[in-house]
Every structure is written in structure tokens, then in C-alpha cells.
């Protein structure tokens, strides 16, 4: 059974989520909070008890302490608790901060309950989960106002540009379908070193697997 804590400043949304999720046999709501301060207090109270939440469904725009600050504190103090952010398209900056602080994923609030349940299960298992269209928005790089990119030239997301030159080489080969052994042969390094680079790439880009990495990288090299 996956235990959930619902955090949203609107009572009707918390009640609606609780009612919808109650139909899922492997999910149970152990508490709710109307702001980030209450969320942190609830997690602290329930932590190391039979009702410890496994996943927190976290709104971002709330009074007192918002979801970003609450995510940062919960991830730092209670690492066993996973955060899944529920957002609107207007919350991009908040969500990107929450992901940097340790949130495992985010979805739009209007996500169908079946898809929400899938995301909860994925986050509970330790995967990163982003709703349709949100992955691209997270890594979209705004073009600097004083620069003009050539027509048709893709702008590399900052997350990709921040990788080391060797990591970029590995990612380029991943995007071309190379296996770890083939990458090791192409770059004259060991497979163990390749695995270390792949792990680092996925961690920095907050991706679940090589497939997501390949999809993100295609078109930039």
C-alpha cells in the first residue's frame, strides 16, 4: 500500500483527490495539508510511524510556505518521502526549482486519475515522472534576447550544455543507439567508466533511463 499526503490550499481539490484516489486499491491517503508549513509538520509527525507518507502530492502556490520551500525541507530532512508536484502551466519556474530541490516529478492538476495513479507508483519506486508536454517545457532553453540563432538551428538546453565534454560525447552516442560496450570501444574507455558517465548524465538531467536521454539529445549533435 502506497501512503499519500495531499497538499493544496484549496479544500475542494484535496477532497476531490482523496475521493478519486480512494478507488485505487494500492493507494491510501494518510493526511492532508493546506500549505507548505503544515505539510512539513505532517511529515515530521508521521515519519517513522505506520502512517508515514510514501509520496506527497504537492501544490506549489500556497500561503505561508509554498510548495517549493516545503519540497526543499522535506527532501533534505525526510529523504524516504518522495514528492510529486501538481501544477498548472503557469508554474514553470516554481516546478523547476522544486525539481532541483529533489521532487521526483510533476503533473498538471487536470491529469486523469488513472495517469496520476501511474505517476504515483512510478515516483514511489524512485523514478522521475513528468506529464505529457512538461518534459519539454522543463528543458526548454529561452533564447538570449541579444543573440540571433541561425534559422532552423536548435538551441541546446542549459542542462545539456552543463554536461562535461566527455559526458556530452557519451550522450551523443547514446542518442545514436550505441550500447555501453560500443561506447567504450568508440571512446577507448572501460565499460565501467561508461556506466559511471551514464549514471551521472541521468542524475544531472533528472531522467529515468537511456531512452529519455536519447530523446532529449537528438537534434543537438
Number of C-alpha atoms within 10 A of each C-alpha: 9 16 20 25 25 23 26 25 19 13 13 10 14 19 14 11 17 20 12 13 19 13 11 13 9 12 17 18 19 18 20 21 20 20 23 28 18 16 27 20 14 18 21 15 12 14 16 12 9 9 17 21 24 22 22 28 25 29 29 26 18 18 13 11 17 20 29 27 17 24 30 19 17 25 17 13 13 14 11 17 23 26 31 27 28 24 20 16 13 8 14 14 11 18 25 16 16 26 21 14 19 20 27 25 26 29 24 18 16 10 14 10 15 12 12 22 17 12 22 28 18 16 24 21 11 13 18 19 24 20 16 11 11 17 17 13 12 16 16 14 14 10 12 8 6 5 7 8 10 8 6 6 9 12 15 18 18 12 15 18 11 12 16 12 10 12 18 18 17 23 27 20 20 22 21 14 14 15 13 19 14 15 22 18 12 13 13 9 12 14 16 12 12 21 16 12 19 20 14 14 23 16 12 14 16 21 20 15 15 17 13 15 20 17 12 20 20 13 13 13 13
